[in-house]
Amino acid sequence: MSRTYLVETYGCQMNVHDSERIAGLLDAAGHVPVTPGEQADIVVFNTCAVRENADNKLYGNLSFLAPIKKANPSMQIAVGGCLAQKDQGTILKKAPYVDVVFGTHNVGSLPILLERARIEEESQIEILEALEHFPSTLPARRFSAFTSWVSISVGCNNTCTFCIVPALRGVEKDRSQADILAEVRALVDQGVIEITLLGQNVNAYGVEFGDKGAFAKLLREMGSIDGLERVRFMSPHPRDFTDDVIEAMAETDNVMPHLHMPLQSGSDSILASMRRSYRTDKYLGILNRVRTAIPKAMITTDIIVGFPGESEEDFQATMDIATKARFAAAYTYKYSIRPGTPAGIMPNQVDEAIVGERYTRLHEHLQAISLSVNREAVGTTHRVLVNEIEGRRDNDRGRITGRSEDFRLVHFDSPDGVRPGDFVDVEIEEASAHYLLGRSKLLIPSRGGDAFAARLEAVNASTESSTRPTATMLGMPQVKPA
């Protein structure tokens, strides 16, 4: 009898992509996704180590599972990802009932480690210090039938003082362009119409084989793939963001007009302390050149509040840059000490109460900017890729959800016959800081909708349940914010 599994994911898109590999490996080993509401036989946590909150969530969830594991010893618990790489010796001390601990470099070992733990009846730890095989060689249960992530590199060569990821993911390793394009073409053949290129520092792609123009060339090659409607990428670094990339974005029709460009701080002195290797003039210059070449581009960012040594003046500089940059959205984080990072031992840590107050001020400021940016969309028409299965309710009116070309979330009325993976031209009628509301004007059935319908038909054929297939049944990993 097949055993059931659940994969819970914390952190970035790289982790979500790794979870697709984990699910694919468990499928290949003969296991099946758990039915919602039931307890899985195998629970896998794919963890993040960027912020302290991720640690707390993991250990809280492990404590919750402790009595369930005690009552059912055959249930297995595995912990992987960045936190496992960092805390390999701590996890079993805090939760000795965990069966497997595996790192970021050996995702492919999970099925063997689970089986070894079952047979030997003792916990297994396997943490490799370097990547042996690029994860693209592993099977995957994709999150979506019509969108997909493609890793072009792993690891990072930067030395940001707040970040532990390079120590856990290793130095940058780049795939060949031929391998990347082969994977993309294979995905397109399966019905995928949107690809997001992933890397810890995605626009540094090519550093390993000495080609500074490799990322721009890759974007242009993506434009030549028939059937690939949309291309995105995450996350670039301002240090490596060059004009040839801007030109490739502007001149390649299927590269979408959205740029997620982490700022982290608007203070030059704090950026220096972070070792971010750029200053605010360079950052704003990049945004200006992007908007000149791509007038409709939307810019999103990441900002850290309360980095060691941040004064009120430094914080005000961040507020000022946010005003100038007019971010469509910003992901803000309170700085938290990460053991093993240079920033973690800096003497001038900012008081937690001050960090909280600044975080609130910045959040409210960014919300006002986002609302202003989104209100400019009222009266315009956007082509939206439908991505919600269940839809949503808004004042008792049925609506569905999708992403516009510039990555904004759009809720709109459901035209007859629309499927996830189809395109809908939507006229925007209202705006909030987080989303746009609109009215559908034109339904454009697509290969993505065909791919979703095929997966839905396969799930219906393989389940005896009379209920509508859920995200878990469709193979979507369960993603939790870090």
N, C-alpha and C positions, 0 to 999 in steps of 0.2 A: 504493500500500500504506500502511495506517495506521502511524503511528509510535507507539511505546509510551512511557508516562510513569510516573514515580514521584514522589509528593509526600511529603517528610519534614518533620514539623512539630515545632518546639520551643516550649515555653511554655504560655500560658494558653488557656482555652476560646475567647477571642476569636480567637487564632491558629488553633485547630482549625477554627473556623467559617470563617475566611478560607480555609483550605486546602480546605474543601468548595467554595468559590467557585472557587478555582484549578483544582481537578479538573473542575468543571462547565464552566469556560471551555475547558479542554483537550479535553474531550469534544466541545463545540460546534465546536471547530476540526478535528474529525475524528480526534483521537488516542484511544488506548485505554489502560487501565491495564496495566502490565507483568505478565506471568505470574511468580509467585514463583520465585526462583532464576535468573531471566534478567536480563541487564543492560538497563536502560531506555534508550531513545533520547533521552529528555528527563528530566533529574533536577532537581527544584525543591526548594530548601530554603526553608521559611518560618520565619524566625528570631525569636528573642527577644533582648532587650537588657537584661533586668532584672538578670542576674547574670553574672559573668565566665565562669562555667563554660559558658554558652551560646556565648560567643565561641570558646572552646577547642574545643568540639564541632564547630562549623561549620568552622573552619579545619583541624581534623583530618580531617574528612570530605572537604573539598576536596582536601587533599593525597593522600588515598587514591584519589580519582578522577583525579588528574593523569596517571598512566601509562595509564589506560584511555582518557582523552580523547586522549592523544597517539597511541595505537594506532588510535583510531577518531575522527578529527576531526569527523565528521558528528554525533556525539553532542553534545547541548547541555546546558549547566548554567546554571541560573538561581538567583539568590539574592534573596529578598524578605523582607518583614516588618520588624520594628523594628530589627534589627541592620543591615539594608541601609539603612534610613532614616538611622541614626546613622553608619555607616562607609562611606558611598557612595564616598568617594574612596580608602578603604583596601583594599577588597575586591579590586579589580583590580590593585593594587600587590602584594598578597600572592598572588593567584591570577589572573594575566593571562589564563588560559584560560577563565575564566568568561564566558559569552556574554551574559547579561542580569543587570542589577541593577535592581530596581524597589522602590518604597517602599510604605508602608502605605496611601497615599492613591490609588494607581493600580493596584490588583490587576487591574482590567479590561484594562489595556494589555498584559498578558503575552503573549497569542498574537501580537499585532502585533509586539512587540519580538523575539520568537523568530524570526519570519519575516524581519524586517528584518536581524537578526544573521546569519541563514543566507544571505540574498541578498548582503548587503554584505561578508560575511566579516570582520566586526569587532564587538567588544563594544558593547552598547547599555546606556546608563545613563539611567533616567528616574525622577527623584524629585520628586514634587510636594509643595509645602509645605502644602497644604490639601486637604481632601476635596472632590471635584467632584460625585460621585454616591454616594448611600448604597449600601453593598455589597449590600443586599437586592435591588437591581435586577438583579444578575448571576445567571446560571444556577448551579446547585449540584449536585454529586454528594454526596448526604447520607451521613453516616457510618452512619446506621441507617435501617431502613425504618419504625421505629415510635417513635423519639425524635428530637427535633430541637432545635437552638438557634435562637433568634430574637433578633437584635440590636435593642435599643430605643434605644440611643445609642452614639456613638463619641466618643473623646476624654475629657479630664478637666480640670476647673478647679481641682483641688487643687495644692498646692505642697509636697508631702512632700519633705524635703531629700535622701532616699535614692533617689528615683525619677526616672527619665529618661523615663518613658512619656508624660507630658503634652507634652514637647518633641517627641516622635516621632509621637504620635497626634493632637496638636492640642487645641484647646479643645473642650468638650462640644458635640456636635450631637445634637439629639433628633429622633426620627421622630414623626410625628403618630400619635395613638392609632388613628385610622382605618386607616392603613397597616399598623400592627402587627397589628391584629385581622384585617385582610384576609389577611395572610400566614399567621397562625395558622389561620384557617378553611380556607384552601387546603391547608395541611399536614394538618389533620384530615381533610379530604376524601380525602387520599391514604393515610390509614391511620395517621397519627401519633397517638399517644395520650399522649405526654409531651412537654412543651415546657419548655425552660430559657431564661428571659429573660436576656440578656447586656448588660452595660455596664461600662465601666471603673469607674464609680461608679453602680451600677444604680439605687439609690434616690434619686439626685439628679435622676432623670428628671423633666422638666418645667421645669427651670431656664431653658432657652432660651426657653420661651414663658410664663414667669412664673406657673406653677401648682405650688405646693409640695405639693399633694395629688394630683398626677397619677399617681404610682406606685401609691398605694393604690387609686385609681380604676381603674387598669389591671388590678391584681390581681382586683378585684371583677368587672370585665368578663370576665376569663378564666374565671371561674366560671360564666358564662352560656353558654359554648360547648358545645353538645351533642357528645359523643364525646371530649372532652378530659378524660382521666382524671387526669392529674397535671401540676402546674405547679411549677416551681422557679425560683430566680433567683440570679445571682452577678454580681459580688460587691458587697455594700452597704458603706457607710462609716458608722461610728458617728455622725459629725457630723450626718448627714442622716436618721438612723433615728428616725422619729417614731411616736407612738402610733397614728396612723391606719393605718400600715402593719401594726402588730401586730394591730389589730382586723380589718383585711382578711384577714390570714393566718388568724386564728382563726375567722372567720365565712365563709370561702370554702372549700367542701368539697374542691375539687380542688387547693388550694394545700397543698403537703406540709409536715409538721411538722419541717422542717430549716432551720437558719439558719447560713450560713457568714459569720461576723463577724470580720474581721481585727482582731487586738489589736496586733500588732507589738512591743509592750513593756508590761511591767507597772509600769514606773517612770514617774511623772509627769514627772520632769525629763527623761528620755529622750524621752518623747512630745512634750514641748515642743521639744526639740532637733530632733526629726523633723518638727515642724510638723504634728502629727496633729490638732490642734484639738479634742481631747477629753481627758479624764483618766480615771483608772481608776474613780472613783466613778460617772461617767456610763456607762462601759462596763458595769460590773456591774449598774447600774440597768436598763439595756436588757435584759440577760439575765434579770434577775428578773422584769421585766414580761412578757417573752416566755413564761417558764415558768409564770407565773401564768395567762396567757391560754391557753396551749397546754401543758398539763402533760407531754405526751409528746414535746415538741420536743427534738431533738438539736442541740447546738451544736458547730460546728467552727470552726477559726481558723487564722490565719497568725501566725508569730512570727519576728522577726529577732533573732539573737544576735550580740553584739559590735559594736553600733552605736558610732560614735566617742563616747568619754567614758563608756561604760558601766562603772560600778564593780561590785565584788562585791555591794555593797548594792543597786544597781539590778537586777542579775541576780537576786538573791534575791527582789526584789519581783515579778519576772516568775514565778518559781517559786511564790510565794504566790498570785498571781492565778490561775495555772493550777489550783492546788488548789481555790480558791474557785469557779472557773467550771465545773469538772468537764467539760472538753471531751471529746466523744466521739472526736475526732481532731484533731490539730494538725499543720500543715505548717510545719516549722521550717527556717530558712535561716541560714547563716553570712553575716554582712554582708560584702559585697565592694564595693570602690570602683568607682563608675561615673563615668568622666570626664564632666564637664559638669554634675554635680550639686553642690549646696552641701556635702553631707556628704563628698564626695570630697576636698575641700580643707580639711576640719576638721583642726586640728593634733593632736587627741588620739585618733588611731587606736589601736585595741586590738591588742595583740600577737596574732599568728596562733595561737600555741600556747595562749594563754588562751582565745581564741574557740573553738578546737577542744575544749578541756576543758569549757567551759561548755555547748557544744552537746551533748556526750555526756551530761552531767548532766541537762540539760533533756529530752533525748530519752528517757532512761530514766525520768524522773519522769512525763512525759506518757504513756509506754507503760503505766505502772502505773495511771494514772488511767483511760485508755481501757479497760484490762482490767476495772477495777472497774465502770465504767459498763456495759460489755457483759455482764458477769456478771449484772447486774440483769435482763437480757432472758431468761435461762434460765427456761423454763416458760411463757413468753408466746407468742402467735401473731402473726405478721406477714404481711401481704400483700406478696409479692415479685413484681416485674416481671422476668421471665427475660431476661437480656441476654447470655448467653454462647452462642457458636455451637458451639464445640468441646467445651464442658464441661471438667471437670477430673478428675483421679484423686486419691483420698485413701485411702491404705492399701488399694490395689487395689479400692476401691469407687467405682463411677461416680457422680459428682456433677455438678450443674450450678449455675450462679451467677446471682444477680440482686441487685437493690437493693430494700431495704425502703422503706416510706413515708418513714422518717426518714433515708434515704440510707445505711444501713449495708449493707455487703457481706454476703450470705448465701449459703452453700454448702449444698446439700441434695440428697437422693436424687431421681432423675429419675422422675416418674410417667409412665405410658404416655401417649403422644400429646402431650406437652408440646412447645411450640415457643418460640423466642425471640419475645418480644412478648406471650406469655400471662402471666396472673397465677397464682400458686400461694400458697395459705395454708400457711405453714410454722410448725411448732411448734419453738421454739429449744431445743436440748438441750445445746449446749456453746458456749463463748465464748472468743475470744482477743482480743488488743489490736486486731487488724486486721479481724476478721470474726466472723460468727456461723455455727454449724453447726446444722442442723435436719433435721426429718422432714416431708415433704410430707403435708398433710392433705386438701387440696381443690384440684383443678385448675380454673381458670376461663379457658376459651378466650376470646380477645379479638380485637378488630379489629386490634390490633398484631400478633398471631400470623398473622392472615390476610395482612397487608401483608408480613410477612417471607416467608411461604410464596410469595406472588406474586413477590417479587423473586428468591427462590431458583429458582423455576420459570423465570423469564426468563433467569437466568444459565445454568441447565442447558441451555436451548434454544439459547443463543448460543455455547456452548463445546463444543469437541470433546473436551475433557479428560475422562477417566473418573474423575478424582479428585474428591473432595468440594470444592465451591467454597470459596475462602478469603476472608479479610477483604479482601484486595486485589481479588479478582474481584468482590466485592460492593460495591466502591467506597469502602471505608473507608480514609481517609488514614492513613499510617504516622506515629504520634505518638511522639515521644521526649521524655522529661522534660528541662526546661531546666537 
